Amino acid sequence: MERPEQLGQETLDAAGKVIAVHLNYPSRAAQRGRMPAVPSYFLKPATSLALHRADLHRPQGVELLTVEGEVALVIGSRAHRIAPEDAWQHVGAVTAANDAGLADLRWPDKGSNLRSKGVDGIAPVGPALLPAQELDPAALRVRMWINGDLAQEDSTSTLLFPFAQLMADLSRLMTLEPGDIILTGTPAGATVAQPGDLVEIEVDGATSDGATLTTGRLANRVVESPRGLEPYGAMPKLTDADRIDAWGSAEAAGLSPEPAQDPRPASVLTPELTEKLHSVGTATLSVQLRKRGMQNCHIEGLIPTKPGAKVVGTARTLRYIPAREDLFKTHGGGYNAQKRAVDSLRPGDILVMDARGEKGSGTLGDVLALRAQVLGAAAIITDGGIRDFGPVSGMDIPAWGANAHPAVLGRKHVPWAVDETVACGGAAVQPGDVIVGDEDGIVVIPPQLVEEVADDAVAQEREEAWVAERVAEGNPVDGLFPMNAVWRAKYDADASGEAGPQA
């Protein structure tokens, strides 16, 4: 078996072009709030490459040097208009890469990333070249550490666009030459490194005979450059949204208030109470609510992505207002109310969206549904449309919506407010309400009523199960459903384990 060799200057000299993929891991796409339908790329100059142990220079006046662990493919033989099934044979080696960048300079070259990721020596690769033909391209692992703390870990088995697709796609229009390098995307956890930080990245994978090959840790330290940028062009510029994007979260960027006290209502659901509500149907809960004078606790007119699913959870709310161009400009983009609501979900939460019953656009898509699932939310409910209905239906998290619709949010809505009282499917919903959904529908239970409603619903279904047994024995329903005094006495006796009167 061919063993790994050290990557040296000759590899950098042979790189005619360096091609990088924007988004390729579902975990990263969920962080970014968008799921690409096709791969997209940007070019990097070969001079952006560097070796193991080279310093990463952050110029004076730059705040955010981002670091991203990636699998790098080194092309081994000329590839032009190749089919996916033939692509891997054109890869000569696999190595680790740090697709670092200067986030402060993204703004003038959005998409192309020319200045932010084209800086001399900004993209270290190495330290070893793994023989590609010994490895399974769908079973590689990439990890990144900062000062010894694990920041990223993912497997190429999760890729949105496998390596073979990337190479076939690119080779339709350009020739991949020996020595060219493809940076294949970064998973969730990419972040910012500060001067003095040691960034390490490793790629490993199993060979056909079960051995593990590893690049070893590509190690590069961030240093503050003594030089700044001359004012001949775009200068560093950042918004808080840029900082959140670079760090990965508002909290990591130091932009979140101290989480001393969570302003959201505490959930009244205990494990025992949740189990009781799971054991009864919404039809039974509706009866118990009506007995307490609650007639308007039903979210109506929605279709489920997972028919037959049963969910119990605590309501979180998101309100949309009708689309207006100036308001969407100020509130629709960036880290808007929709993304904030999804990002703040806790295990067991159910996000209820007030879309005014407007069906003419999507209010939920696959990326946000994936993010909610990763955070442990129990369900998402919207009285608006659902985009990507097929992919959302394939997820573990159940969702309810008015219909499937391909249009984006901004066609009809502006995401406006989180955790206010909202209307959804004809029902008023407040944060902290308990939501129960099943194949009969969705009910909203005020938190102060949940315990007694659950107890009485369990008792009701126990009685109804007993009645069903009597009907199965051939007894008529008259006097049995509902029970008259004779049947009630027999039920009470059976429930207490005693022999009761004959009917």
Sequence and secondary structure as in RCSB ss.txt:
>XXXX:A:sequence
MERPEQLGQETLDAAGKVIAVHLNYPSRAAQRGRMPAVPSYFLKPATSLALHRADLHRPQGVELLTVEGEVALVI
GSRAHRIAPEDAWQHVGAVTAANDAGLADLRWPDKGSNLRSKGVDGIAPVGPALLPAQELDPAALRVRMWINGDL
AQEDSTSTLLFPFAQLMADLSRLMTLEPGDIILTGTPAGATVAQPGDLVEIEVDGATSDGATLTTGRLANRVVES
PRGLEPYGAMPKLTDADRIDAWGSAEAAGLSPEPAQDPRPASVLTPELTEKLHSVGTATLSVQLRKRGMQNCHIE
GLIPTKPGAKVVGTARTLRYIPAREDLFKTHGGGYNAQKRAVDSLRPGDILVMDARGEKGSGTLGDVLALRAQVL
GAAAIITDGGIRDFGPVSGMDIPAWGANAHPAVLGRKHVPWAVDETVACGGAAVQPGDVIVGDEDGIVVIPPQLV
EEVADDAVAQEREEAWVAERVAEGNPVDGLFPMNAVWRAKYDADASGEAGPQA
>XXXX:A:secstr
    EE  HHHHHH S EEEES   HHHHHHHT   SS  EEEE GGGEE TT  EEEEET   EEE EEEEEEE
 S BSS  HHHHGGGEEEEEEEE  EEGGG GGGTTT HHHH STT EEEEEEEEEGGGEEEEEEEEEEEETTEE
EEEEEGGG SS HHHHHHHHHTTS B TT EEE    TT EEE TT EEEEEEEEEETTS EEE   EEEEEEEE
EEE  TTS      HHHHHHHHSSTTTTT S  TTS  S      HHHHHHHHHS HHHHHHHHHHTT    EE 
S EESSTT  EEEEEEEEEEEE  HHHHHHHTSSS HHHHHHHT  TTEEEEEE TT  SSEEE HHHHHHHHHT
T  EEEESSEESSHHHHHTSSS EEESEE  S GGGTEEEEEESS EEETTEEE TT EEEEETTEEEEE GGGH
HHHHHHHHHHHHHHHHHHHHHHTT  STTTTTT HHHHHHHHHHHHT      
